[in-house]
Amino acid sequence: MKGVNDKITLTPDAVRASVVYQKEAGATMTVLELLPEPEWLKKQMLVQAALNIILCEEDWLRYHSFDPNWGQNISLAKIDNGAGDHLFILFASEGTLLKGFDHESELSPYANDEEEIAPGIYEAVPSALSHLLEDDALEREDVTFCIWREKSDTAWKKGNAEVSEHVDGSGFLIGAIFQTAEDYVEFAEGYFEQQLPFEVVSKIYQGNPITDEMIRTLNPERNVEETLKELAELGF
């Protein structure tokens, strides 16, 4: 099988050069500053989707998922914590768009009697990207924040709803994009109740091919043949 990267290798040094770790940044960095470049973001979401395929047989229970053929020249990554919160990330030729929903946020449409989208979330989204949310499966109305970056942009942009990232849920949902193997291992210990071998997770984060042995090491109960088939569909 091919690794997640044919042209770019996700080495630890390269990742450290492209992002600022949330643990190190603390409250001094904004969500927009913490987001990596779109190409790195896409590769990280692929890696986390691959790990979820290995660790969780039931696709509807997976925390991270990825559809490389969501639409014509469009890929879709999704984070779903199973508690009513989600983050959709759409990668298209026009750019990248993130739509997040924190069901406990005061910006939730269900937090007001009119059940309307909070002003400022979508108004500034460029038309070249806003059309990506037209599919009903993306639940356009369920939103508390929207972040985007057109192909020509050099920085991420966010809807101008006048609240902090702690109120709109962007802080904790963007925080569920685990940018390092260390962070993913820590997440898996809590979510899957499993202590993953760091060296195996690190190899996957670096873009190495996923082998039968790696699958068995991460999840001895997983059907290797079925797992390899799903990984191939993902692009590994």
Order of alpha helices (4+ residues) and beta strands (2+ residues): alpha-alpha-alpha-alpha-beta-beta-beta-beta-alpha-beta-beta-alpha-alpha-alpha-alpha-alpha-alpha
